[in-house]
Amino acid sequence: MSAFENATRVFHACESSEGWEGCRQYVEPGATFEAQAGPLAEFGTVKEYAEWMAAVPSWMPDGRYDLHTSAWDEESRAAMFFATFHGHHTGEGGPVPPTNRDPGDNESGKLSRQAGWRLILAALGIAAAMLAQSFLQPEGLEFTGAALIGIAALLGGWLLSAHARVPGLPLTLATIMALVVFLAGFLDSADVAVSGCTVFMALVISLVAPSRRVGLIAVAILAGAQLVAAAT
């Protein structure tokens, strides 16, 4: 067996989650390992990495890999494998809580952009409802204004649930927020509704903001609306 064939077998054994048992016949017992990825940075041997990969199916049951290309340099006696690992993180025990996403999905960038636009749209919707409520308050339409904020909160929670790290949590928070503002409307307490929506949006931003810039834009929209509402 050539050195390149040996390296290829090690690669497939590791990525197929065969563990150290599947790799040990091709690797020296103390063979070193190095990686820059956070969950793997602490590993120092191939054995440790192989054992970690053996546990991957427990939290990513549909895990698989696509080998795009491989090469061998005879002078340095080094093998190179370029591959993408796919699978949906649905189980406990991984480096982070379950995300229900595929880390190797080429659509991840698109999902981040969608989450950003949905976050900004939700902030605009709730900001508009807050402003409407502030203008309705002098007319004695407290409940109407509170209802607008509650409906906007529900729609915002629904928009953002698909992109939250904890699926469904934004909608749950939005439902609680809607109940609070409906109650505020019955009690003619506009300040409770406005302050409550500020807290709600802060929680949602922490859950789904795909970047700091998007989070700051959403906060600026919300803060601006609250300042205007407080001044009217």
For each residue, the residues with C-beta under 8 A, 3 or more apart:
1: 5 6
2: 5 6
3: 6 7 72 77 79
4: 7 8 72 79
5: 1 2 8 9
6: 1 2 3 9 10 26
7: 3 4 10 11 26 72 79 81
8: 4 5 11 12 70 79 81
9: 5 6 12 13 26
10: 6 7 13 14 23 26 27 46
11: 7 8 14 15 67 70 79 81 83
12: 8 9 15 16
13: 9 10 16 18 22 23 26 50
14: 10 11 18 22 23 46 49 50 53
15: 11 12 53 65 83 85
16: 12 13 22 65
17: 53 54 55 56 57 63
18: 13 14 21 22 23 50 54
19: 22 23 50 51 53 54
20: 23 24 47 50 51 54
21: 18 24
22: 13 14 16 18 19 50
23: 10 13 14 18 19 20 26 27 46 47 50
24: 20 21 27 29 47
25:
26: 6 7 9 10 13 23
27: 10 23 24 31 46 47
28: 31
29: 24 47
30: 45
31: 27 28 45 46 47
32: 44 45 46
33: 40 43 44 45 46 48 49
34: 44
35: 40 41 43 49
36: 41
37: 40 41
38: 41 95
39: 52 95
40: 33 35 37 43 49 52
41: 35 36 37 38
42:
43: 33 35 40 48 49 52
44: 32 33 34 48
45: 30 31 32 33 48 49
46: 10 14 23 27 31 32 33 49 50
47: 20 23 24 27 29 31 50 51
48: 33 43 44 45 51 52
49: 14 33 35 40 43 45 46 52 53
50: 13 14 18 19 20 22 23 46 47 53 54
51: 19 20 47 48 54 55
52: 39 40 43 48 49 55 56
53: 14 15 17 19 49 50 56
54: 17 18 19 20 50 51 57
55: 17 51 52 58 59 93
56: 17 52 53 59 60 63 87 94
57: 17 54 60 61 63
58: 55 61 91 93
59: 55 56 89 90 91 92 93 94 98
60: 56 57 63 87 88 89 90 91 94
61: 57 58 87 90 91
62: 86 87 88
63: 17 56 57 60 85 86 87
64: 85 86 87
65: 15 16 83 84 85 86
66: 83 84 86
67: 11 70 81 82 83
68: 82 83 84
69: 81 82
70: 8 11 67 79 80 81 82
71: 79 80
72: 3 4 7 78 79 80
73: 76 77 78 79 80
74: 77
75:
76: 73
77: 3 73 74
78: 72 73
79: 3 4 7 8 11 70 71 72 73
80: 70 71 72 73
81: 7 8 11 67 69 70
82: 67 68 69 70
83: 11 15 65 66 67 68
84: 65 66 68 104
85: 15 63 64 65 103 104
86: 62 63 64 65 66 102 103 104 105
87: 56 60 61 62 63 64 102 103 104
88: 60 62 100 101 102
89: 59 60 94 96 98 99 100 101 102 103
90: 59 60 61 98 100
91: 58 59 60 61 94 98
92: 59 97 98
93: 55 58 59
94: 56 59 60 89 91 97 98
95: 38 39
96: 89 99
97: 92 94 165 166
98: 59 89 90 91 92 94
99: 89 96 165
100: 88 89 90 167
101: 88 89 105 108 111
102: 86 87 88 89 105 108
103: 85 86 87 89 108
104: 84 85 86 87
105: 86 101 102 108 111
106: 109
107: 110 111
108: 101 102 103 105 111 112
109: 106 112 113
110: 107 113 114
111: 101 105 107 108 114 115 163
112: 108 109 115 116 210 211
113: 109 110 116 117 210
114: 110 111 117 118 163
115: 111 112 118 119 160 163 208 209 210 214
116: 112 113 119 120 209 210 211 214
117: 113 114 120 121
118: 114 115 121 122 159 160 162 163 208
119: 115 116 122 123 160 204 205 208 209 210 214 215 218
120: 116 117 123 124 214 217 218 221
121: 117 118 124 125 156 159
122: 118 119 125 126 155 156 157 159 160 201 204 218
123: 119 120 126 127 156 201 217 218 219 221 222
124: 120 121 127 128 221
125: 121 122 128 129 152 155 156
126: 122 123 129 130 149 152 153 156 197 200 201 222 225
127: 123 124 130 131 221 222 224 225
128: 124 125 131 132 152 225
129: 125 126 132 133 145 148 149 151 152 153 197
130: 126 127 133 134 149 194 197 225 226 229
131: 127 128 134 135 225 228 229
132: 128 129 135 136 145 148
133: 129 130 136 137 145 146 148 149 190 193 194 229
134: 130 131 137 145 190 194 228 229 230 232
135: 131 132 138 139 145 232
136: 132 133 139 141 142 144 145 148
137: 133 134 141 142 145 190
138: 135
139: 135 136
140:
141: 136 137 144 145
142: 136 137 145 146 184 185 188 189 190
143: 146 147 182 185 186
144: 136 141 147 148 185
145: 129 132 133 134 135 136 137 141 142 148 149 185 190 193
146: 133 142 143 149 150 181 182 184 185 186 190 193
147: 143 144 150 151 181 182 185
148: 129 132 133 136 144 145 151 152
149: 126 129 130 133 145 146 152 153 181 193 194 197
150: 146 147 153 154 177 178 179 181 182 185
151: 129 147 148 154 155 178
152: 125 126 128 129 148 149 155 156
153: 126 129 149 150 156 157 174 177 178 181 197 200
154: 150 151 157 158 171 174 175 178
155: 122 125 151 152 158 159
156: 121 122 123 125 126 152 153 159 160 170 174 201 204
157: 122 153 154 160 161 170 171 172 173 174 175 177 204
158: 154 155 161 171 174
159: 118 121 122 155 156 162
160: 115 118 119 122 156 157 163 164 170 171 204 207 208
161: 157 158 164 167 168 169 170 171
162: 118 159 167
163: 111 114 115 118 160 208 210
164: 160 161 167 168 169 170 207 208
165: 97 99 207 208
166: 97 169 207
167: 100 161 162 164
168: 161 164 171 172
169: 161 164 166 172 173 207
170: 156 157 160 161 164 173 174 204 207 208
171: 154 157 158 160 161 168 174 175
172: 157 168 169 175 176
173: 157 169 170 176 177 200 203 204
174: 153 154 156 157 158 170 171 177 178 200 204
175: 154 157 171 172 178 179
176: 172 173 179 180
177: 150 153 157 173 174 180 181 196 197 200
178: 150 151 153 154 174 175 181 182
179: 150 175 176 182 183
180: 176 177 183 184 192 193 196
181: 146 147 149 150 153 177 178 184 185 192 193 196 197
182: 143 146 147 150 178 179 185 186
183: 179 180 186 187 192
184: 142 146 180 181 187 189 190 192 193 196
185: 142 143 144 145 146 147 150 181 182 188 193
186: 143 146 182 183
187: 183 184 192
188: 142 185
189: 142 184 192 193
190: 133 134 137 142 145 146 184 193 194
191: 194 195
192: 180 181 183 184 187 189 195 196
193: 133 145 146 149 180 181 184 185 189 190 196 197
194: 130 133 134 149 190 191 197 198 226 229 230
195: 191 192 198 199
196: 177 180 181 184 192 193 199 200
197: 126 129 130 149 153 177 181 193 194 200 201 222
198: 194 195 201 202 222 226
199: 195 196 202 203
200: 126 153 173 174 177 196 197 203 204
201: 122 123 126 156 197 198 204 205 218 219 222
202: 198 199 205 206 219
203: 173 199 200 206 207
204: 119 122 156 157 160 170 173 174 200 201 207 208
205: 119 201 202 208 209 215 218 219
206: 202 203 209
207: 160 164 165 166 169 170 203 204
208: 115 118 119 160 163 164 165 170 204 205
209: 115 116 119 205 206 212 214 215 218
210: 112 113 115 116 119 163 214
211: 112 116 214 215
212: 209 215 216
213: 216 217
214: 115 116 119 120 209 210 211 217 218
215: 119 205 209 211 212 218 219
216: 212 213 219 220
217: 120 123 213 214 220 221
218: 119 120 122 123 201 205 209 214 215 221 222
219: 123 201 202 205 215 216 222 223
220: 216 217 223 224
221: 120 123 124 127 217 218 224 225
222: 123 126 127 197 198 201 218 219 225 226
223: 219 220 226 227
224: 127 220 221 227 228
225: 126 127 128 130 131 221 222 228 229
226: 130 194 198 222 223 229 230
227: 223 224 230 231
228: 131 134 224 225 231 232
229: 130 131 133 134 194 225 226 232
230: 134 194 226 227
231: 227 228
232: 134 135 228 229
